[in-house]
Amino acid sequence: MIAYKDKNQQKIMLLKIYSAFVFLALLGLRVLRLLSKKAKSMLRERKEDFASLLPRIQALDANKNKLWLHAASAGEYEQIKPILDKIDRSEWNTILTVFSSTIYQHAKNDHRADIVTYLPFDTKRNARKFVRLISPEKWVISRHDLWPYHLIAAKNFGAKTALINANLHRNSRRFLLTAFHKNLFKNVDAVFTMNSISAKRWAQFCDKEKIVVAGDTRFDQIVRRKQKFSGFAQLENSTSIVFASLLKSDEPIVFPVIRQLLKDRPKCLIVLVPHEPDKKSIRRYVNFLERSNATYSKWSRFQKDKQILLIDVVGVLPDIYRHTNIAYVGGGFGAGVHSVIEPAVYENFIAFGPNFGILEEAIELVNLGFVQVVQTSESLLAFVNKSCGEKRNVAVSSFVNEKTGAVDKILKWINND
């Protein structure tokens, strides 16, 4: 093990190692753009976005403070929405950064933030330039997306930074780099955790005084969204099962179940939702449906009286659950199950695969017996058949409603000097 003379030397060495990884990643991306149209398009879109950023910043009201919010992709953006909805617009300009090209256009069209832009790749030069340009007073980061050089640049600029919805499961890889993360969190002023268990884990990386047990803004957003949404007219009066946020690792479990349901329950609408509805994924699902002799419709070109509804757009899944009784949530046969709160608030019977330890709410729901963990296609099919005869799952809805209130705690931090 390398012995360092002081902690500052260790910090410098860790940042150098990190910088080397970033350099190699960017080098790989530049090579990839020569081979991939998607990579080339993404880099071009980023370049065009940054070229227009200065005039957009200059157009903001100079008498207002600047609130910078960051959401890596669609899930994190949902967590940021309730803050954007409740922030005092007479006091704050809002600048939203995203990392995923999937959510970029959606967030722009949503018109919740004054400015939507990409977060630059995390180099020292990019971070300094970007932070100086947007000159924020406060920075709110949702969930996991911590970028060291941007955190350092924000700290040096004098901006106050908060991590919200901070979830740290017991097997997190962050524990493999404890020294690195202790240095990283010196640049964070507040950590809003989901519960006391998570707070104890975060205390290994930052001062306890910085940690606030606030809950999760997703609960506020989902309940708020449910209250505003009246339903999709085209899905009214349908008995539906949804297989949601599906990864390739879910498909060997889910596809045999769908084939069987097409035979056993021909009048039941089955909704399929890939985690990333890109062209390649949609093409793979269409091939599966055609091999299965299923009648289907894409959401973007909706047709009634089909056996399968294939969701090929971003942003509608949380509202789809209003029209379903049974929800299989993907990710549990991969890195970890995706959000289970949305189907819960609509009283769905919920199942997912065995890798659910990354989500505290999933662990709680399993322990309470409100959801089903499946290991095979056979156990998933048995769960669906059993749940088809049941009424709504009221218990999971109550679980969600009891966990609201995080947004007000975060707004209090934002509005305090």
Phi, psi and omega in degrees: 000139181286133177261126181257141180293324178209168183293330179295321177296319178297317179300316180297317181295318179297321178292325177295318177297315178300315180300323179296319177296316179298316179301314180295322179296316179292322177298316178297323180293321179293325175290319182297328181295338177285340184250337186238125176296325181296315179295319179297316180295320180297315181293322178294318179297319177298315181298316180294322179295313181294327180297332182262002188289316183304308179298330177291322176295317181295335181280350179289157178291114184293344181276354181257153171286162179250124175254119178261126177238142181234130176228117185299314184209200190299316182297316179293327178295322176300326180286333179278332186309312183296334175289316177298325181289329187253352182295146180284106184289344177283345182251335191231133159275143182242129179239117181256124172253146177228162177249327184274134176292338180297321184266344186305305183292322178299316180293323178297315182289342182286334176059026176279321181263152178293323178225136171240128181211162175285147169281127179299156174301144195278076169250161181301315182294313180301316184295313180300314182297316183293313182296319177298323182292313184273340176041066183278152169273321180227148177228124179247123181248130181265125165078269191234346198278075181261122182244112190307311185290328175290323176296316179296317180297318179297318179298314180295329179286337181104007179283145175269135186239138177229138170260123181249161182054037186289111181246127180226100182279163190294337180257021182301142178291344177302330181291343177285342182231054185301315181299318179298316183286330174298318177294319181299317186281357169294341180265003180250132185266335180209141177234113180265108184264166184279328182201176184292330178296313178295323179300318179297323179290319180294335180296346176284345183248337184214166181298141181299332181296338181277345190267130178234124174279104188244339190097201187229126181297341178300323180296316178298314183296318184290318177295318179297317180295320179299319181295329182273337190267128182260353177114159174271122183301324184290346181251001178296145177065024177250143174266115193232148171238135180242135170250106197245152176052047187280132170260169178300328180292341177277335191299319177298336177275317189279319187300316177298326179293318179297317178301319181290320179294327177299328179277315188277329185227066186296339181268357181270129178283128178251125181255126179249129183229100174296148179299318175240104184280052177280173185300321182295316180294315180298320179297320180295320179291321178298318178299318178297315182294322179290323176294331181272003180057036180266144170275136186214161175224141171275149179300321183293340177225065190297135174228139180284166171060038173251155181285326185237137170247116182259117182277115184243021178228165179263144168104352184260346186304314181305329181272338176300323184300338177300331186256009181241155177255333185231134182226123166263124181255125186282174178103341185286351173252014177233227183291334180161150184298146177275184190301131178252001184288319183299312176294332180293317184295336177262017171063034175283153165278127194241137174226153174201172183284180190286343182268081183241005187291349181279346182247119180299321182292328177293318178299315179299315182294323177295314181297328179280349181078021183270349182226170182240129173265128182246150181246337187219170174298322181296317180289328177292316179296320178297320178297315180298314182297320178293317185287336181300333180266004184261160173279186183296151181270081186295328185300319183289329177295318178297322178303317180291312184300330181285350187250016178277164175122355183293325185300317182297324178292321179289320178297325178298318177294318181299317187279345177281140180288000000 
